[in-house]
Amino acid sequence: MAESKPFPSSNCTTTSPYFHGENQMNAEVTYELMTEAANFLLNKTKYRPKIGIVCGSGLSAFGDCVENAEIIPYEDIPHFPTSTVPGHRGQMIFGKVNGVTVMCMQGRFHYYEGYSLAKVCMPIRVMNLVGVTHLVATNAAGSLNDNYNVGDIVLLKDHINFLGLSGISPLRGSNESRFGPRFLPANNSYDKVLKTFALDIVDEMNIRKCVHEGVYVCVGGPTYESIAEVRMLRAFGGDCVGMSTVHEVIAARHCGMKVVALSFITNKCITQYENQNEPNHEEVLKAANQHKGKLTQIISQLVFRINADVNRN
């Protein structure tokens, strides 16, 4: 299999308004700027991954499992955003997981941090330019489904994208045809073959009772949902809710990447007005840390099977 080669460098200079700081927050993200970031990474690492991994809130510890790691802080990558959320370490890791070369985002970005969705999804497109063809996305989520418990894992079969339904999309603006089409279908966002791999792994681990197939609802945040909102999301068919992932999936699919996504249930959404408990980010991080083992094992095995499938084809 041919290795990825650096792309021709862009004409951007250090006077560009797209550098780190306030000017970057809602800046246009061009193909040339993303190419420059991809070239930087390709020149910094010997690895040429086909599989990308995104670590969600409290799940950055998965990056510590990457062997022979080459670590590049986000702030060193040209034109990259920087994470402002606790539990997102903010670095790109290249290395091996279960003997397979991967590219791992140890921390992601969110719309509520002030970035445009184009900027939030810039790392996914940079992954594609580096050579990644398959994406494994993870997130921490609240449970809308009464049958889900803290520590359970939800394999996404579909999503409800409230940001996208209101016109807030990483594809908003002029289309970059070098990535994909103007109008992207979303009905096959989550690859059926990759889902089958994941379910086979779950069966082999004998943990099917705490792993579900479900619908993830993406909201803007950073507030947690009100009781009326939780009830509405449940009525719409949502099983879990969070503030990320879906726009990354859209960007990945626009680039032609195959996607599998897993939500880690870190709290149960409150549905009764008599309940005086309040969800908070600390409990999300605590739950993720306590139950991270099985998700780490699933991803490790999933990476191995995806790689075998890529090599077969």
Buried (B, 14 or more C-beta within 10 A) or exposed (E): EEEBEBBEEBEBEEEBEBBBEEEBEEBEBBBBBBBBBBBBBBEBBEBBBBBBBBBBBBBBBBBEBBEEBBBBEBEEBBBBBBBBBEBBBBBBBBBBBBEBBBBBBBBBBBBBBBBBBBBBBBBBBBBBBBBBBBBBBBBBBBBBBEEBEBBBBBBBBBBBBBBBEEEBBBBEEEBBEEBBEEEBEBEEBBBEEBBEBBBEBBEEEEBEEBBBBBBBBBBEBEEBBEEEBBBBBBEEEBBBBBBBBBBBBBBBBBBEBBBBBBBBBBBBBBBEEEEEEEBEBEBBBBBBBEBBEBBBBBBBBBBBBBBEBBEEE
